Amino acid sequence: MKKNIGSIDAVVRTDLAFVLAYIYYTNFPVPTVWYTVGLLAAGHLLATAVFGISPMYKLFGISTNKGKGDCKKCDKNGTCAC
């Protein structure tokens, strides 16, 4: 699959994942169900940041990755006029 998460997006996702994991491990006063939801969300955010692919972005046709070959002006060889 083509990567659709840019570097800034990945950093924000990673930071948010660490914040959620910190809340989980420091026993922030939140109901137990929300601990689990937060930990699962942190895992999802971290996984999408590491692999650079977001299924929701793919579903809605969104891409924050401005890497080589992503603009409409790039040819098949990867030469980009952006």
C-alpha positions as CSV (number, residue, x, y, z in Angstrom):
1,M,0.0,0.0,0.0
2,K,1.0,3.6,-0.6
3,K,1.9,5.6,2.5
4,N,-0.7,8.3,3.2
5,I,0.6,9.7,6.5
6,G,3.1,12.6,6.4
7,S,5.9,13.2,8.9
8,I,4.1,15.9,10.9
9,D,1.0,13.7,11.1
10,A,3.2,10.8,12.3
11,V,4.8,12.9,15.0
12,V,1.4,14.1,16.3
13,R,0.1,10.5,16.3
14,T,3.1,9.3,18.2
15,D,2.9,12.0,20.8
16,L,-0.8,11.4,21.3
17,A,-0.2,7.7,21.6
18,F,2.4,8.3,24.3
19,V,0.1,10.7,26.2
20,L,-2.7,8.0,26.1
21,A,-0.3,5.3,27.3
22,Y,1.0,7.6,30.1
23,I,-2.6,8.2,31.3
24,Y,-3.2,4.4,31.2
25,Y,-0.1,3.6,33.2
26,T,-0.3,6.3,35.8
27,N,-3.9,5.4,36.8
28,F,-5.4,8.7,35.9
29,P,-8.9,8.8,37.6
30,V,-11.0,7.5,34.7
31,P,-13.3,4.5,34.6
32,T,-11.7,1.2,33.8
33,V,-13.4,0.8,30.4
34,W,-11.8,4.0,29.2
35,Y,-8.4,2.8,30.2
36,T,-8.8,-0.1,27.7
37,V,-10.2,2.2,25.0
38,G,-7.4,4.6,25.5
39,L,-4.7,1.9,25.3
40,L,-6.2,0.5,22.2
41,A,-6.4,3.9,20.6
42,A,-2.7,4.5,21.6
43,G,-1.8,1.2,19.9
44,H,-3.6,2.1,16.8
45,L,-2.1,5.6,16.6
46,L,1.4,4.3,17.1
47,A,1.0,1.5,14.5
48,T,-0.3,3.9,11.9
49,A,2.5,6.3,12.6
50,V,5.1,3.6,12.3
51,F,3.8,2.1,9.1
52,G,2.7,5.3,7.6
53,I,-0.7,4.0,6.5
54,S,-4.1,4.9,7.9
55,P,-7.0,2.8,6.8
56,M,-9.4,5.7,7.5
57,Y,-7.4,8.1,5.3
58,K,-7.4,5.5,2.5
59,L,-11.2,5.1,2.9
60,F,-11.8,8.8,2.6
61,G,-9.0,9.5,0.0
62,I,-7.0,11.7,2.3
63,S,-3.2,11.9,2.3
64,T,-0.9,14.0,4.4
65,N,2.2,12.5,2.9
66,K,3.8,15.1,0.5
67,G,6.6,12.8,-0.5
68,K,8.0,12.1,-3.9
69,G,5.4,11.0,-6.5
70,D,2.3,12.2,-4.6
71,C,1.5,15.2,-6.6
72,K,-0.3,15.3,-10.0
73,K,2.8,16.7,-11.8
74,C,5.0,13.7,-11.1
75,D,5.7,11.3,-14.0
76,K,6.1,7.5,-13.8
77,N,9.9,7.7,-13.2
78,G,9.5,9.7,-10.0
79,T,10.6,13.0,-11.5
80,C,8.6,15.6,-9.8
81,A,7.9,19.2,-10.8
82,C,6.4,20.2,-7.4
